[in-house]
Every structure is written in structure tokens, then in C-alpha cells.
Amino acid sequence: INKGLILINAPAGYGKTILIQQYLAFSGMSYSWLNIHRDMSNFYIFMNYLIHSIKKVRSDFGNPTMLLIDDYRDKFEFSSKQEKIIEDITSTFINELHQGFDDDLVIVLDEPGNLEDPGWVKPAFKKLFENIPRNIHFVITSRNIPSFSQSSLLAKQNILKIETAELAFSTKETAKLVRELYGIDSSEKDINLLTKAFEGWITGLHLILQSHGEHFTKLQLDKLVIVDDIFNYFTEDIFNELEEEIKEFILYTSLLENFTVKQCNVLLKSNDSQAIINRLLQKNIFIQVLQNQPHISESRYCYQGLFKKFLNVKIKETKSSAEIQAFLKNAAEYYTSLNEFAPAINYLFEAGEIKAATGLINKKFQDYFDSGNFDILWSWIEKAENSGINDDHRIYYYKALLLKFFMGSIEESLPILDKAITLSRQNKDDAYYVISIISKARNLISLGKITEAVNVLSQAEKIKTEGLNKAKLLYLKAYTFYQNSLYDKALKLLNESLMLAEKEMANSAYNADLKLEIFNLYGHIFLIKGDYSKSISYYEK
């Protein structure tokens, strides 16, 4: 790859994903991969997702850009300041890429056509791609690439376009597929007809060769019409020809995002998984070998997207809900035993084990939040809501945190925190009652709603609070006094808050953050009171 932007644009089944996956495996380059969906149709959210995808390559990447996003989200109305917001944030992002990576980095944006364009995509993509650092390579794979100006890239010869015509099989490539991979001796005329009938559509060629083998020549290929459901039509034939053992294997493993031989042996209570996978690979039954991570020696597999969808429908037709749920529950237990909680929670939701899923979320939320895995957390909250969870105050509290720190919707977080406060009180969970009040007060202060923050903080007086939470409440109350110019009252509460914070040594990281806030507020107050030496000493702390 020697271009800043590679556009791979073709319909489903032309091998876009496989092409880039195989190139990445071959090149050994570092890469990030962002699967784009409709929920990213907000500029701030899209940039957050993009940054977090790159953080998987370098964990400290993107912090300045994220701080700028938070700042601009609070300061500006996006619609009225769109040009400035996009200009400043994308420039900061590109500058971080330039400074943060010396070696080549590939950034894959998969299906940006899923974005519901509210007007920001065209200018944002133009800014992102017009000054790409030499060692950074964006790859867009999509059935429908959003419109944006490419003139700068074309002028610099810094763009490569790969479209259907380049991905479609030529007659020569079809001949190699038929004769060498499938071992079918056929004439040039039949190969020409096959290529023309499917217009080089790779998935279609595999389908007809797998379903009809050497007998494909008996079909009237010159009269074949490619209908919308041709994939299912031919796949049904392929599926029916398989041995029962293989059918069982591919039906159940299609429920998994990906799988290993060891995992299949455990979940299917079999020792034949390797042999079955080898047979699927030999038969070219739409199974793919995923690129291994450097620290993982065991190969992982998945199915081609269209084939996986076919199998997901098929298993619901042939297996009972109880059988499917039991398999998914076992998959969740398998991943839990490996301390891989993200897939474990996903499979628990799919199995209908909602209580177990939310229980794991409650245990692991803070770990994932602290490591910046906001996209994973957001998907769990959505699944919890879609599963009918409406009485768990913790889920509402988590959603409010994500609305603020991930989605940037502080205003939207307020009614969610109201639900968390009400439910935690009803459920007699005093700890969550207090931290929900603290979160709401902080958010109100951020919005400049000081009177409302005072009213919210007064609710915490109903509960006896100690330790770090007590220190936080005192600090926030001191801040409201400061905002109302009651500096002596603010100092008195700050003294109490600091004393409590210094006593609490168990949560040192969070104490450090609180102490910094306390020192900063001391500095503000003494600056206003004219005691500059004290003010400077606290700012230095």
C-alpha cells in the first residue's frame, strides 16, 4: 500500500473484506478496523468510535482529540459551528496520527455507506483525507461509498480505487477456479458462459460450482437470470448435499462470531472439529481463516457473511429455541471461563439469560469503562434495554455515564439519572443513590444550572454518606457556593472534603482526581480573594 486512501467499492459477495484481510495478513502492517453502523451518524460519535478503534493499536492515542470533542460539544451548537468543529477536530486527529505513528498504519472504515448523512460526512471526509500522513493508509470498503471531494487526493495521486470491474473474475480467473480449485475439465465456451452469466461475481461462481459441480455445463447459462435470492437458492442445494455431521457443525458454529477448533470440540462435545473444518476448507464451503493476533497461535475461523445469514435462518428452521439457547449459554460459559467477558455477555443476551448478562455487566462495567471500551458498553446497554430491563437502576446509571462521556449528550443524561436515582432509592441501594446524585449534580454544573445542582445535592442529605462519596458531595456543594460568590462557605467545605479524600487511600486513582479538583477550586477562590501566593501554591499542586 503506497496510497493514503484506498476505496474498495462493490456489491456483496465480491470479496472486498477478504481482499483487505488477506493483504493485512500478508503485509504484517498494524491496522485498526471500524465496522460502521447507523448509530455513528453523529460526527462526535463517529470520531469517538474511530479513535477507540485506533486505541486498540496504541492505547494512548487520541486523548487530545477526545478532550477537544468534549470541549466543543459543551461550547458549541454543531449545526451553527459545523465548519469550525470539523476543521479543528479533524486537524487535531490528523496531527495525532502524524506524531503518534512512525511505522505504517492501516485504518479500515468498513461500510461508511451505513451512515445516515446529516450533512457532516462530506466535509468531514474531505478534511480527514486531504492531508493524510505518508505512513497512514485509510481503506474504505463499502457497497455504497458516501460522496466527498477527492480532487486533492487525485491531484497528489494519493488515491487508489478498486471497483466491481477489478474484483470481478475474468474468464481466465474463472478457468483457473473451475479447473484447478474444483478439478472440473470444461471447455472455453462453458467457462465463457459461466463468467458472463454471473458477470464475474465470485460468490455466485462458487455457489454454482458447489451446487452442480461438473454438471454446471448442463445448465442453460446463457439464459440464466440472476435473481435476488439466488444465493439462498443455490446454497440450499449445497447444504442438502452435506453429511449430517457437517450440517450440525456449521449450523451451530454459525451462531458464533468466530471459532477455534478447541472451542468447537468443547461446545459440540466432539473431537472431530479439525477434520470437519479441513473438509469445509477443501470443499470451499464459504469458511474463512481469520488473521491471527501475534500472541495467539490457534487459528480462528468464520463464515462468509451471506452464508452465515443463510445458516442463521436455517438453524431456526431446524432446531428448537431451547436447543439454540442451550448452545449459546454454553458458549457464554466457555468465554467466561477464559475471562473473555465481552463475547460471554453477548452470548448470554442471545441466549435470553438477561439476569446473568446484566450481572456480568455490573461486575465488569468499570473495567471496560476505565479502558475506554465505550462502544462495547453501549452495545450492552442497548441489548439490556431491548431485553425489557426497566427496573435495574445500575443500567440507567451506566447509560447516563455513556451518554456523557461517549455520546456527549449531557442534557440527555439528566432524565436517565432521574430514573437511576428513583430506582436506586426504591431498591434500597444507598451507594448507587448517592453516586447517581453526584453524577447528576456534576452534569448540571457543567451545563451552568447551579440552582438545580444545589437542589439535587440536597437529596443526598436523606442518606448517611461517608468516605469518598461524602468528600465528592462536599466538593460539589463547595463549588455551588463558589459559583454563588459565597467563598468562605466554599472554603470550609473544601477543607472537610480534602480531609476526607486524604483519609481514603484504597481508591488512590480516584482520590487523586478529586484532590486535583479541590486544589484547583482553592486556587480559583484565593485568586478572587487576592491572595495570589496561596492561589499559585494550590494551582501548582
Buried (B, 14 or more C-beta within 10 A) or exposed (E): BEBBBBBBBBEBBBBBBEBBBBBBEEEEBBBBBBEBBEBBBBBBBBBBBBBBBBBBBBEEBBEEBBEBBBEBBEEEEBEEBBEEBBBBBBBBBBBBBBEBBEEBBBBBBBBBBBBEEEEBBEBBBBBBBBBBBEBBBBBBBBEEBBEBBBEBBEEEEBBBBBEBEBBBBEBEBBBEBBEEEBEBEBEEEBBBBBBBBBEBBBBBBBBBBBBBEEEBBEBEBEEBEEEEEBBBEBBBEBBEEBEEEBBBBBBBBBBBEEBBBEBBBBBBEBEBBBEBBEBBEEBEBBBBBBBEEEEEEEBBBBBBBBBBBBBBEBBEEEBEEEEBBEBBBBBBBBBBEEEEBBBBBBBBBBBBBBEBBBBBBEEBBEEBBEEBBBBBBBBBBEBBEEBEBEEBBBBBBBBBBBBBBBBBBBEBBBEBBBBBBBBBBEBEBBEBBBBBBBBBBBBBBBBEBBEBBBEBBEBBEEBEBEEBBBBBBBBBBBBBBBBEEBBEBBBBBBBBBBEBBEEBEEEEEBBEEBBEBBBEBBBBBBBEEEEEEBBEBBBEE
